[in-house]
Amino acid sequence: MSGNDYLKFMTEQVVSYLDLPSEERKKRKEAHKQQDSFYATRWLGMLPFTLKIMFQKENSR
């Protein structure tokens, strides 16, 4: 894939995402967040979950 083809593909993806209603974008973001945490815990155990909690506590101080 040449650089121009890749740029065209990425532009199409961004435009199609921006054309979605804001509610649909929010639903996708929530689904993606839930999916990421599931796979991180499933494949790497509790370590990513523990680190996430630690960083959240530090940032809330």
N, C-alpha and C positions, 0 to 999 in steps of 0.2 A: 504494500500500500504506500503510495507516494505521499508526500507532505500535503499536497493540495487535496487529495482524496480524504485524508484524515481530518483536515481542517473543515472540509465540506460536511463530513459525517458529524463532527462535534458541533458545528453550527446548527445542523438539523436537529440534533438532540436537545440543545439549549432552547431553540425556538419552540419545539414541541412541548418542552417542559413549561415554558413561560406561557404557552397558550392554554394550559390547564386552569380550571377555576381554582381559587385559593383554597377552598375546602378540600379539593382532591389532593392538592400539594401537601396540606397538613396531614391528611390521612396517610399518604405515602411516607412522610417523614416519621410519623409515629410507628408505622409498620416496620420501617427500616431500623428504628431504634430498638424495637423489641426483638427483631431478628438478630441484630448484632450481639446483643447481650446474651441471647440464647446460645449462639455458636461459640462465643468466647468462653462461656462457662462449660459448655459441653466438650469442647476440644481441649481446653487448657485447664480445666478444673476450677477451683475456687480462687486461685491466685489473681486473675484479672478483676474478679468481683471485689476481692479484698482491697486491692490497690485503688479501685474506683471509689470505694467507700472512704478510704483514708484521705484521698485527694479532695473529696467533697467536704469532709470535715475540716480540713485545713483551710479551704477556700471560704467556708462559712464563718470562720472566726473573725 
